[in-house]
Amino acid sequence: MSVTLFIEQLINGLQLGTMLFLMASGLTLVFGVMGLINLAHGSFYMVGAYATALATAATGSFFTGLVAGVLVAAAVGALVELIVIRRLYHRPHLDQVLATFALILIFSEGTRWLFGSSPLWLSPPQSLTGFVTLPGGARYPLYRLVIIGVGIAVAIGLYLLISRTRLGMRIRAGESDREMIGALGVNIARLYTLVFAMGAALAGLAGAMVGALQSVQVGMGEPVLILAFVVIVIGGIGSIKGALFGAVLVGVVDTLGRVFLPALFRNFMSPSEAAGVGAALAAMLIYILMAVILAFKPKGLFAANG
Amino acid sequence: MTALRNIHNTNNAERVTPMKTFASVGLGLLLSSSLMAAHADEVKIGMITTLSGGGSHLGVDVRDGFRLAIEQAGRDDIELLVQDDANRPDLARSLSNEFMQRDNVDILTGLIWSNLAMAVVPAAVRQGTFYISPNAGPSDLAGRMCHENYFNVAYQNDNLHGAMGAYMREQGYERPILLAPNYPAGTDALAGFKHLYEGEVVDEIYTQMGQTDYAAEITQIRASNADSLFFFLPGGMGISFMNQWDNSGVDLPVFGAAFSFDETIIKAVGSAAIGAMNTSLWAYDLDNEANHRFVSGFQEAYDRMPTLYAAQGYDTALLIFSALDKAHPSDQDAFREALREADFDSVRGKFRFGPNHHPIQDIHVREVVEGDDGQPTNRLVGLAVEDIQDVYAVDCQM
């Protein structure tokens, strides 16, 4: 295993991590500010991807499609907040899980009903295909580097938004004491809708960017949602910083595990057995990581409320 | 939701023949024996297939192929009942019990997935119902768990992978790298490939089931010194993989089985699929009378290109008709003999059953090319293996 190959796999892990961060940041914001467990977050990921695929097909431009996808995801998020989520804030978590699970079913079956079960076609724009030659000679797809760039830009943007702006101040205040900021005259209802729509937009962005790389189909959000939950539990629920660290950690551990575990087992097993056992163990690796971290830090790495 | 779906589908279950209305409830109770005799020539077929959830286009195509055969043959002695298993073994199991106990079906068919077939078929055939498989062909049902009432019209799961192994060997590829998801059909696929490839492979990579990101695997493939790639990633996994493969800068020739390259999937993959070679038991441009009739009929009826699943559903129906012309399923021995003869014009050309009731058939090679409309499509290239038979037949004792 050469150094360039290792670096390349590290970048692969980083790319998976930044994509997970886009999902996890919205999820953790919504939980931190509103105390809401939102299982339907994966549906916004799917909505963003579908809207992007359809808008790209209609206009012929991926970038127009991407903007449309993010806006549609934000609009759908705001709408869902106004119609459904708003009624759930004072309910126990079990009710929230039940209602947002119902939303997953409605979104999935609705999408299937509208667009059929066959996946939609979406691929990266011509200007972003091709490769970049890394130091050391390996070639790396440009589009994946762009995803990393977008992820980092969003992370910086969110950091500035939360630490430097009035909205960010309200979000932080909402995290520490919901009743108090209401009493201080902040329009909580509007703040909640805004935060929820922002989370949906980030999920939509992730869905659109990744949809071009993978496939745009019904139910595409759920596997990512599970990983995003692992990320926010590891990072500490409600913490953006935790979501960033957790996402990169999960991305890198998952990617390196998939590659190096089978190689490790090959030292004392036949190749096909090693591949099977290694793959099975790699699938468990991030959950083992989560269990170990929770054993030492029960509230995650960067717990928001101390 | 399950309950809702069931109600919905029961309403949708089609009654092909109006004869059904004759069996009015009151009369039926009084004159049951004589009426039964009068209806002896009517046959009930229960189809359990995947019409919703992941991979539903497979079930839809099997059903539509089957229906087309009924329409083309103009048969009014068949009542086809269709139910959706939503790709869930437990649901498939309870649907099969419903079909056998409530509807008294003579023949069961339709299952797409091997794990569902394993849940349904052994119990069904033990109770004396015929099961004719239009797709799934797990090794156990071909070998040690084979049964006289179980017939597979499609293939044994290894067939297409093994045929590709033989073809790649013949084409002179010496260092293939293999990729499949880590679940029974995935490991079976690679085992089947290696069985007929008869050479060393560079590496085998197992991915997670339902995985969507293949960056790590593609990097691994690039770093290996392989001269070709063989992969088995059914459904959405294959679409994701091909898209990422296309943008990765690796330019190894790509091989697979038709499951990753059916007409629906390659439309979603787009130009990234062009150039890939795949093995199939059927191609829409196979030149024979039955196939022309099937392909043009299917396009006319459903306004889309048929997939191999549609061809398999169609052949399943033709096989059943050919046997019904000779015997009624209530005469089990005669009907079984009639099925064994496989006396029908398959869309695949020649077709016969081996001793374990699995096909002995030719496997063809297709290449994904750009069609006249600019969309990718499959074109027949040639024969991979003639008269392939599965290796499990020797374990089968009937």
Interface residues (C-beta under 8 A of the other chain):
Chain A: S2 L5 E8 Q9 N12 G13 Q15 L16 L105 R112 S117 S118 P119 L120 W121 S123 P124 T129 G130 F131 R139 P141 Y143 R144 V210 A212 L213 Q214 S215 Q217 G219 M220 P223 V224 T255 R258 V259 P262 P271 S272 A275 G276 G278 A279 A280 A282 A283
Chain B: M1 S52 G53 G54 S56 H57 N182 T187 L190 D203 E204 I205 Y206 T207 Q208 G210 T212 D213 A215 A216 E217 T219 Q220 A223 G236 I239 S240 N243 Q244 D246 N247 S248 G249 T264 K267 A268 V269 G270 A272
